[in-house]
Structure formats: C-alpha cells, structure tokens
Amino acid sequence: MSSFNTTFMHPAVFLLMGIPGLEHLHIWISIPFCFAYTLALLGNCTLLFIIVVDAALHEPMYLFLAMLSMIDLVLSSSTLPKMLAIFWFRYREINFYACLVQMFFLHSFSIMESAVLLAMAFDRYVAICKPLHYTTILTGSLIAKIGMAAVTRAVALMTPLPFLLRRFYYCKGPVIAHCYCEHMAVVRLACGNTRFNFIYGIVVAMFIVVLDLFFVILSYFFILRAVLQLASQEARYKAFGTCVSHIGAILAFYTPVVISSVLHRVARGAAPHVHILFANFYLLFPPMVNPIIYGVKTKQIRDRVLGLFLRKSV
C-alpha cells in the first residue's frame, strides 16, 4: 500500500531515520539521550514542585523560572520519547499530522524559551538597577502579561508553518533524515516553490535570536554599569552573583544555537550526522542543565531541594 495520500498530495506517514550514518550505534547513543531526558524530567519537575508548594518562592524571579521549567518539559517531551523509540525499537513512522504537531511544539516552545530568558534578564535589570521599585514594577499582573505575550508571539509566528507545509506535494519521498520533524528537514522533501518557506524560517530564526539577544545584552550592559557603581566589592559580588544562574541558562540555550549555525556555514561538507548530533544537543542540553544551574547557584532553591530530600530520607 502506498504511503502517499493522493487526495492531499502528502505522505500518510513520514519515516524518521534517526541519525543517518550512525544507525549501528543507535542503542549506544540512546544511553546519554535517555540519561539527559531523565535528568530533565526529574530536575524540572522538582523545581516546579518546590516553587508551587513554597509560598516564599512566589516571587517574579521564581515564577519566571517555573515558566522556564514548564517550557523545558514540553520541549524535551515533544521529541525525546519518539527519538528513543527510533533508537530502541526502530519505530520510525510518524503520522503526517503528528509530524506537523511535533514541529509546531518544537519551534514554538523554543521561541517561548527565548522570550522567558529575556523576561528573566528584565527581572534582573529591575532588581539591580531599580531595587526600590522592584515590587511595584514586576507585579503579578505584569508577569502574567509577559507570559501571555511570550505564548502569543510564539503561536503567531509558528501557526503558518503547518498550513504552508500541508499545501506541498512531497514527491521526494517520505524519508526524513533526522530524529524529529524539523521545519527545514520537511521542506526539503517538498516539490514546487519552497522559497517562501526557506525565507520565512530564516527570518523568524534571525528575528528571535537577534532581537532577544540584543535586549538581553542591553539589560546586562545596564546591570554591569550599576554593579560597578556600588561602593564595596562585597556588594558588587553579591549583586552580580544573583545573575550567575541566568547567565548560565542563557549560555546553555544560545551557545548550541550559535555553534550549530556556524557549523552549517563553515562545515557544509561535514557528515550529516555531525549536524544532527548538534541539533539534538541544542534540544537536550538546556532542559537538562537549567535545573542543575539554578539548583546549585540559587541558595533558596538549593535549600528547598536539600530539605525535600533530607525529609524523605529521614
């Protein structure tokens, strides 16, 4: 039976190949992937639980951290279970519409994560540069509006993609040389004029990365200027110490993006599995390390986590 639905001109299913060229190592590759996913689930669920049940943590900084944890859970869970099914059971089929849904969640929640990291930079800016007005500026109402704006921006930018992809005829076959349904990987299978999809994907990516990073860097410029104006070295160290966790989260999110982008341009002749491994690293790394960064570097979170596990051990 043909895998193509002639009515809608698209495959009934796509076939995700995992990591082409490394199929013989899929079982071994699955071990760090499974470990990273387990850490992401345990770490982010623990953070969410602690922030929800502890009223003392219902402050802007921790509410943004809760948003980040929820996004990381969805981001990793939208791709990792299917990837592990490919590695363990060679279950490569994914329904066409399920592929579009996975792609929508993958890209939209990546955009949301970038927005929340920007909101956390704004939180640190207000806390350090305008400490007397912190509670009056970052009200519960404003935090809710920031969260809604992050969701609205991501949904608005990503909603056109499934409709754009549905109109194509996929004459190049249903095989996606990737671990998940990434926009450009699907577009490469389509026939016809895909120029708009290529341009739209690049413009959205550049818009998000450049705009959000610009405002994050701008926030830290003002933060650094305010910190350097503090009288004592201890005060400067303490003020900037509150930003260390956020800087770590920014580096964890944007560094793989920059490396992958540079790799695509300077190492076009590299084996496909090199690019795919870096793309997977971008998905796995932030959800895994964000809870560790905040758990280790944020005293309030660290104390609550230790208290939670010490009570259980007793």
C-alpha positions, 0 to 999 in steps of 0.5 A: 500500500502506498504511503502517499495520500493522493487526495492531499498530495502528502505522505500518510506517514513520514519515516524518521531515520534517526541519525543517518550514518550512525544507525549501528550505534543507535542503542549506544547513543540512546544511553546519554539521550535517555540519561539527559531526558531523565535528568530533565524530567526529574530536575524540572519537575522538582523545581516546579514542585518546590516553587508551587508548594513554597509560598516564599518562592512566589516571587517574579524571579521564581515564577519566571523560572517555573515558566522556564521549567514548564517550557523545558518539559514540553520541549524535551517531551515533544521529541525525546520519547519518539527519538528513543523509540527510533533508537530502541525499537526502530519505530520510525513512522510518524503520522503526517499530522503528528509530524506537523504537531511535533514541529509546531511544539518544537519551534514554538516552545523554543521561541517561548524559551527565548522570550522567558530568558529575556523576561528573566534578564528584565527581572534582573535589570529591575532588581539591580538597577531599580531595587526600590521599585522592584515590587511595584514594577514586576507585579503579578499582573505584569508577569502574567502579561509577559507570559501571555505575550511570550505564548502569543508571539510564539503561536503567531509566528509558528501557526503558518508553518503547518498550513504552508507545509500541508499545501506541498506535494512531497514527491521526494519521498517520505524519508526524513533524515533526522530524529524529529520533524524539523521545519527545514528537514520537511521542506526539503522533501517538498516539490514546487516553490519552497522559497517562501518557506526557506525565507520565512524560517530564516527570518523568524530564526534571525528575528528571535535570536537577534532581537532577544539577544540584543535586549538581553545584552542591553539589560546586562550592559545596564546591570554591569554599569550599576554593579560597578557603581556600588561602593564595596566589592562585597556588594558588587559580588553579591549583586552580580552573583544573583545573575550567575544562574541566568547567565548560565541558562542563557549560555546553555540555550544560545551557545548550541544555537550559535555553534550549530549555525556556524557549523552549517556555514563553515562545515557544509561538507561535514557528515550529516550526522555531525549536524544532527548530533548538534541539533539534538544537543541544542534540544537536550542540553538546556532542559537538562542543565537549567535545573542543575544551574539554578539548583546549585547557584540559587541558595533558596532553591538549593535549600528547598531541594536539600530539605525535600530530600533530607525529609524523605530520607529521614 
